[in-house]
């Protein structure tokens, strides 16, 4: 597998088998399309001295492994911030919508604010560290799962709904194109529910309908660290909350709204 997508024309992208999620060879993991929509918004009428501050993805249904048409529009203009929206459609039907605030970068002499978070997360994984991939009951392994490398620090699948892991993508979003920091982050950030999975997917489904990532700093390097916690309340619903970091420290947060259902009904 060489990439997640292949560009067919200015707005159309063929979805390759690396996009296929763990539950079906015909439905995409939401990470690659989130990154594809972010790429489109970053490239839409780019303005010097600005950056994406957040990306909010709404998943309108299963995203097929099929050509996607991506359209971008400016919803709100402004000198210091603009609201962008990108839509992915297949056969004329929208399957995912993303919005992002593009803001003016903070000045270099702006006071540094770190809250209570710890800086200096630690070294990224080395070549001698043990790598692993997700192992989920009944999963489709010849897609997204095969092109993401994980190095778990603690927790993981089946360990109670928490996990801390470094991850990186092994293929680019598009052939011969270096992924942007935002693209690298989004390809991984949608895996918060996967690396923390505790429920048996043959009995219960626990699938997100959205992904909201906010970055106060763009990550450096190809590795992104995820510290994820899964929550579910019987009779209500669930969320997965992720703290995102690179080798220098925390860069932002991810939040997924989870739909918790009985798979047998």
Secondary structure, DSSP 4 states (H G I P E B T S, - for coil): --EEEEE-SSSEEEEPGGGB-SS-TTBB-HHHHHHHHHHHHHHTT--TTEEE-EEEEEE-S--BSS-EEEEEEEEE--SSEEEEEEEEEETTEEEEEEEEEEEEPPPTTSPP--TTPPB---PPP-TTSPPB----TT---SSGGGGEEEEEEEE-TTSSSEEEEEEEESSEEETT-PPPHHHHHHHHHTTHHHHT--S-TTTEEEEESEEEEEESS---SS-EEEEEEEEE-TTS-EEEEEEEEETTEEEEEEEEEEEEEETT-
